[in-house]
């Protein structure tokens, strides 16, 4: 099996991370993989906002928990205490902004796995649009005007690999 297929096979959503920050070289490879993703008409309409500031990630966690009405659980961390959060936003005027952004995130997850870095899709950041407080946080994050958050991913060194089985029976071939 080639290296790409090995990474695809091995990748799982990781929900426990070591506190140490990933190396800049690894982060740059992950971001490069996102930029190399396919996109409709090669528009590459995405923007990647990288957050490695623990206090800001905690602030986003608190906001998202409140917006999702889960703030009664003080121990809940929607970002799994990962040291890096990458928010993907896309130009709303693009042909397929959500699909393009999801493909970019997918490439980042596979690149992370190939570097033995854990990752997990985090959809909670979309809650930032739900209130004025959230919209202020969007300004603080300096997201480009006219862009919408597609989703985000957390990245960090794995505490333990996930061993989730794959779902069977998802293919239908018609010849």
Order of alpha helices (4+ residues) and beta strands (2+ residues): alpha-alpha-beta-alpha-beta-alpha-beta-alpha-beta
